Amino acid sequence: MLKLAKYLKPYTAMIIMAILFIFVQAMSDLSLPDYMSNIVNKGIQQGGIVNAVPKAVRKSQMDKLTLFMNPEERAEVLKDYKLIDKSSVDYDKYMKDYPRHFSLLPALKEPKLTLKKDLLNLMARRYRRT
């Protein structure tokens, strides 16, 4: 083994690079199915919509959404949204993210998994009633 190491010593950089390239290729091959499933699931089947609950909604649209909710459901949905106007502290941050919606828009206070689940449950209950 020592005799072999003596002959391989001038090529150590190339051997390390070859091992590195093999590692990168293996990681790429292993991550490709995940990327393809995301393209199919989120991109094609869901039309590019990753999340069913919006991060920001115009005030007029929120009013339309809450129109058909009873007071308990309305309170549950509105507790997770806050109204952003020009006097709000977060106005500049939301203007960068949503430049088209410069009017008043309620935005999620803190994204919660429970909000998504609760809102989807509320929507499902409303759908079943009709």
C-alpha positions as CSV (number, residue, x, y, z in Angstrom):
1,M,0.0,0.0,0.0
2,L,2.9,2.4,0.8
3,K,4.4,1.7,-2.6
4,L,1.1,2.5,-4.3
5,A,0.7,5.8,-2.2
6,K,4.2,6.9,-3.5
7,Y,2.9,6.6,-7.1
8,L,-0.4,8.3,-6.4
9,K,1.0,11.2,-4.4
10,P,1.3,13.5,-7.5
11,Y,-2.3,12.8,-8.4
12,T,-3.9,13.4,-5.0
13,A,-5.6,16.7,-6.1
14,M,-7.2,15.0,-9.1
15,I,-8.3,12.0,-7.0
16,I,-9.9,14.3,-4.4
17,M,-11.6,16.2,-7.2
18,A,-12.9,13.0,-8.8
19,I,-14.3,11.8,-5.4
20,L,-15.9,15.2,-5.0
21,F,-17.5,15.1,-8.4
22,I,-18.8,11.6,-7.8
23,F,-20.4,12.8,-4.5
24,V,-22.0,15.8,-6.2
25,Q,-23.3,13.5,-9.0
26,A,-24.8,11.0,-6.5
27,M,-26.5,13.8,-4.5
28,S,-27.9,15.2,-7.7
29,D,-29.2,11.9,-8.8
30,L,-30.9,11.3,-5.4
31,S,-32.5,14.7,-5.3
32,L,-33.9,14.6,-8.9
33,P,-37.0,12.5,-8.0
34,D,-38.0,15.1,-5.3
35,Y,-37.7,18.0,-7.7
36,M,-39.7,16.1,-10.3
37,S,-42.4,15.3,-7.8
38,N,-42.6,19.0,-6.8
39,I,-43.0,20.0,-10.4
40,V,-45.8,17.5,-11.0
41,N,-47.6,17.9,-7.6
42,K,-47.4,21.7,-7.1
43,G,-46.7,22.9,-10.6
44,I,-49.1,20.9,-12.7
45,Q,-51.7,19.4,-10.4
46,Q,-52.2,22.4,-8.1
47,G,-51.6,25.0,-10.8
48,G,-48.6,26.5,-9.0
49,I,-50.5,27.1,-5.8
50,V,-48.5,25.7,-2.9
51,N,-50.7,26.8,0.0
52,A,-54.5,27.1,0.0
53,V,-54.4,29.9,2.6
54,P,-53.3,33.3,1.3
55,K,-50.7,35.3,3.2
56,A,-52.3,38.6,2.2
57,V,-55.9,39.4,1.0
58,R,-57.4,42.8,0.0
59,K,-59.8,44.2,2.5
60,S,-62.6,44.1,0.0
61,Q,-62.0,40.4,-0.7
62,M,-61.8,39.6,3.1
63,D,-65.1,41.3,3.5
64,K,-66.6,39.1,0.8
65,L,-65.1,36.0,2.4
66,T,-66.5,36.8,5.9
67,L,-69.9,37.7,4.5
68,F,-71.0,34.1,4.6
69,M,-69.5,33.2,7.9
70,N,-71.2,33.1,11.2
71,P,-69.8,35.4,14.0
72,E,-67.7,32.6,15.6
73,E,-66.1,31.6,12.3
74,R,-65.5,35.3,11.3
75,A,-63.8,35.9,14.7
76,E,-61.7,32.8,14.2
77,V,-60.5,33.9,10.8
78,L,-60.0,37.6,11.6
79,K,-58.0,36.9,14.7
80,D,-55.2,35.6,12.5
81,Y,-55.2,38.5,10.1
82,K,-54.3,42.1,10.7
83,L,-55.2,45.2,8.6
84,I,-52.3,46.9,7.0
85,D,-52.7,50.5,6.0
86,K,-50.3,53.4,5.3
87,S,-50.0,54.2,8.9
88,S,-49.0,50.7,9.9
89,V,-45.4,49.8,11.0
90,D,-45.2,46.9,8.6
91,Y,-46.5,48.9,5.6
92,D,-43.1,49.1,3.8
93,K,-42.4,45.4,4.3
94,Y,-45.8,44.5,2.7
95,M,-45.4,47.0,-0.1
96,K,-42.2,45.2,-1.2
97,D,-44.0,41.8,-1.2
98,Y,-47.3,43.0,-2.6
99,P,-46.7,46.1,-4.7
100,R,-50.0,45.8,-6.7
101,H,-52.1,45.8,-3.5
102,F,-51.2,49.3,-2.2
103,S,-54.6,49.6,-0.8
104,L,-55.6,48.3,2.7
105,L,-54.8,44.6,3.0
106,P,-55.2,42.3,6.0
107,A,-52.2,40.1,6.3
108,L,-51.4,37.1,8.4
109,K,-50.1,38.1,11.8
110,E,-48.1,34.9,12.2
111,P,-48.4,32.0,9.8
112,K,-49.8,29.1,11.8
113,L,-50.5,25.5,10.8
114,T,-53.6,25.7,12.9
115,L,-54.9,28.6,10.8
116,K,-54.5,26.7,7.6
117,K,-56.2,23.6,9.1
118,D,-59.0,25.7,10.7
119,L,-59.7,27.7,7.6
120,L,-59.8,24.6,5.4
121,N,-62.1,23.0,7.9
122,L,-64.4,26.1,7.9
123,M,-64.4,26.1,4.1
124,A,-65.2,22.4,4.0
125,R,-68.0,22.8,6.5
126,R,-69.5,25.6,4.4
127,Y,-69.2,23.5,1.2
128,R,-70.9,20.6,2.8
129,R,-73.9,22.7,3.9
130,T,-74.6,24.0,0.4
